[in-house]
Amino acid sequence: MPGIGATLRSEVSIVDVDTGSPGQDGSEGTPMGKEDASRIQSAADRDPASDTATSGFAQRAQSAADRAVHRDR
């Protein structure tokens, strides 16, 4: 089981992907892909009361994936 530090780093990466801004450590982050966004949306759909569903994260993930696709053109 990962410790709190690993969890926090994971959450920071998610935010960085969504905003497209550099991570706190200066890294560029990983672009959000369509498959990633689809997986997040599926998780939100499976549990509508989850943080993923109620926070709007699924929509932000989809938006980030759409931006990444347009950037790659």
Phi and psi in degrees as a GROMACS rama.xvg file:
@    title "Ramachandran Plot"
@    xaxis  label "Phi"
@    yaxis  label "Psi"
@TYPE xy
-69.6169  150.019  PRO-2
-79.2142  176.676  GLY-3
-60.1855  -34.7098  ILE-4
-61.9747  -42.8894  GLY-5
-64.9486  -39.5605  ALA-6
-64.155  -44.7041  THR-7
-64.3129  -41.7192  LEU-8
-61.9688  -38.7757  ARG-9
-62.6961  -45.2124  SER-10
-63.5136  -39.7867  GLU-11
-62.2293  -41.2993  VAL-12
-62.5326  -39.874  SER-13
-61.8903  -45.1224  ILE-14
-63.8506  -42.3888  VAL-15
-61.5292  -40.3022  ASP-16
-63.3939  -41.1129  VAL-17
-67.2148  -41.1409  ASP-18
-86.9512  -20.5722  THR-19
75.9562  9.74127  GLY-20
-92.1205  157.965  SER-21
-60.5087  149.003  PRO-22
-70.8067  170.868  GLY-23
-62.2467  -25.8837  GLN-24
-89.9392  6.52814  ASP-25
90.1999  -2.63857  GLY-26
-75.5834  161.42  SER-27
-82.8294  -15.3721  GLU-28
83.452  -178.655  GLY-29
-113.988  129.212  THR-30
-61.7284  142.402  PRO-31
-77.8199  124.586  MET-32
-96.0563  164.675  GLY-33
-60.3249  -39.8783  LYS-34
-65.3226  -38.3704  GLU-35
-62.1606  -48.0291  ASP-36
-62.662  -38.0573  ALA-37
-65.0997  -41.3344  SER-38
-63.8185  -40.9642  ARG-39
-66.5005  -42.8642  ILE-40
-63.198  -40.2892  GLN-41
-62.262  -40.8534  SER-42
-63.7177  -41.4386  ALA-43
-65.1874  -38.7634  ALA-44
-67.6846  -35.5429  ASP-45
-67.4159  -33.2708  ARG-46
-135.982  85.1644  ASP-47
-61.0696  -17.5518  PRO-48
-91.1998  -2.25525  ALA-49
-71.0571  161.61  SER-50
-59.9038  -37.0415  ASP-51
-60.571  -41.4233  THR-52
-76.0202  -41.5748  ALA-53
-83.9736  -17.7197  THR-54
-86.9401  -11.5607  SER-55
84.9926  7.84048  GLY-56
-63.0311  -37.5242  PHE-57
-60.8231  -40.6885  ALA-58
-68.3814  -39.9717  GLN-59
-65.9626  -36.5858  ARG-60
-64.2759  -43.2564  ALA-61
-62.8703  -42.2753  GLN-62
-62.9414  -42.4413  SER-63
-64.2891  -39.7426  ALA-64
-65.0841  -41.2899  ALA-65
-61.6179  -42.5463  ASP-66
-63.7122  -40.3911  ARG-67
-64.9886  -38.8112  ALA-68
-64.4115  -43.4996  VAL-69
-68.6654  -32.8957  HIS-70
-66.8639  -33.8546  ARG-71
-76.8214  -10.5197  ASP-72
